[in-house]
Amino acid sequence: MKNNDGFPALLEKFFTYRLIAQRRVSQHTIASYRDTFRLLLQFANKYLKKQPSCIKVDDLDAPFISTFLDHIEKKRKNVARSRNLRLTAIRSFFRFVSFQEPGYSEQIQRILAIPNKKHHKKLIAFLTRSEIDALLSVPDKKTWTGRRDHAFLFLAIQTGLRLSEMISLHWKDIVLERGAHVRCHGKGRKERCTPLTKQTVKVMEAWLREQNGKSDEIVFPNSRGKRLSSDGVQYFVAKHVRKAQLICPSLKKKRVSPHVFRHTTAMELLQSGVDRSVIALWLGHESVETTQIYLDANLALKEEILKKTTPINTTVGRFKADDELLNFLKNL
């Protein structure tokens, strides 16, 4: 038997009981799923003319979910990867509903059958050494924000930490004495330590002295002393990239985001001869196979491989046009 009035209660139970109490998923997963259902409910409000609290499970059938996915792809300009991420959250919810309300099994099966959209896998973007130098030279070190941005960029490029890991750092997570390293809680609640170079230690020591940071304080605060937001970081990165393009024109051809710094770290390690299993450990990847994308993008490594191969012996032919009569017969 269907409970047509139970959608709000089911959604609340999905987050509080299934995700938080049972599965104990990370805050990043909670935030991603939350944003998916906020978008879904806002779309339902316009499309179905219903307030979120009045929506029933019956309203969210497979055609409606497909229409929503098309909407975020065409109207909100989400790429296929983002569309698939939203669909993953929706599937997870309806799998939960299938156990709570078996009466919706037929409707749920149709929703679970909605396929992921295939997408082109482009080569990853990363910065060359000249582009790194140009970007690090741009922040105005005469200002507080310039010194913060410089320290942020320097640490991000050397360590390869994710954006979420960078903005969550506290001073207690950074050790600048012997055996200098930064400790972070990454994806999947995995804790890892990343060593720091002497140059990075000097930059962070100068930033620590200026901040007079206490162990429980944020390393990279905003102007109000609070934690930087992802949008805030993307804003100042874009601002510095625009300035760096005047120094290094090759940056004009690249779309530089905070995640590109992570790719840059991996490529620096790979080009230095570091084994990809070590790179996976450094970046906190679940599988060594994840680092395959860096091998695919490393043109210099492929050129070295090409030099070691034996050229194929062949002669270059010379083009000779067909006889006019034979050409006429061939074209009949």
JODA-V564864 format. One line per field, one symbol per residue. phi: phi as a letter, one per 40 degrees, with the letter a starting at -180 (. if undefined). burial: I if it has 16 or more other ideal C-beta (glycine too) atoms within 10 Angstrom, else O. A space follows every 10 residues. Layout:
BEGIN
phi=???
burial=???
END
This chain:
BEGIN
phi=.cbcbccdcc cccdcccccc cccfcccccd cccdcccccc ccccccccgb cdcbcbddcc ccdccccccc ccccccgccd ccdccccccc cccccccccc bdccdccccc ccccccccac cccccacccc ccccccccdc ccbccccccc cccccccccg ccdccccccb cccbbbcdgd abbabccggc cabbcbcccc dccccccccc cfccdccccb ccccgccccc cccccccccc cccccccbdc cccbccbdcc ccccdccccc ccgccccccc cccgccbccc cdcccccccc cccccccccc cccabccbcb ccddcccccc cc
burial=OOOOOIIOOI IOIIIOOIIO OOOOIIOOIO OOIOOIIOII IOIIOOOOOO OOOOIOIOOI IIOIIOOIIO IIIOOOOIOO OOIIIIIOII IIIIOIIIOI IOOIOOIIOO IOOOOOOOOO OOOIIIIIOO IIOIIIOIIO OOOOOOIIII IIIIIIIIII IIIIIIIIII IOIIIIOOOI IIOIOIOOOO OIOIOIOOOI IOIIOOIOOO IOIOOOOIII OOOOOOOIOO OOIOOIIOOI IOOIIOOIOO IOOIOIIIOI IIIIIIIIII OOOOOIOOII OIIIIOOOOO IOOIOOIIOO IOOOOOOOOO OOOOOOOOOO OOOOOOOOOO OO
END
